[in-house]
Amino acid sequence: MSEVIPQLTLVIKSRAQDVIENVVEEDNNLIQTLSMLCAFYTVDDMCSFLYSEKFQSMNHKLYELVFEMGLYSDHQITLDIIPRGKKMTVCDSKNTLCESHQSLKEVISAWLVEVTG
């Protein structure tokens, strides 16, 4: 029996430094969790998280979070994601703006095909 291995990782790459003292406790807990490497088994799992009510309720403009998403199998293959509410900028060759779970899933899936050949 083979073990199921995650496909993607996600971690905070950078954030606004001057607002960290004023972070709402609930947001702080999520930010602390996301400061550690998180793993997702599928693209859909990660996109569902990014469009979840808890993640969407954060004030992304205030915190200026930038995430680094990477391949679980090779952490050197990465892509930045910048969330600003329901809009997510994927820092691919086109700086694609995704406005829904489905569009983000399509962009990340296409990137995966490109980088894994």
Buried (B, 14 or more C-beta within 10 A) or exposed (E): EEEEEBBBBBBBBEBEEEEEEEBEEEBEEBBEEBEEEBBBEEBBBBBBBBBEEEBEEBBBEBBBBBBBBBBBEEEEBBBBBBBEEBBBBBBBEEEBBBEEBEBBBBBBBEBBEEEEE
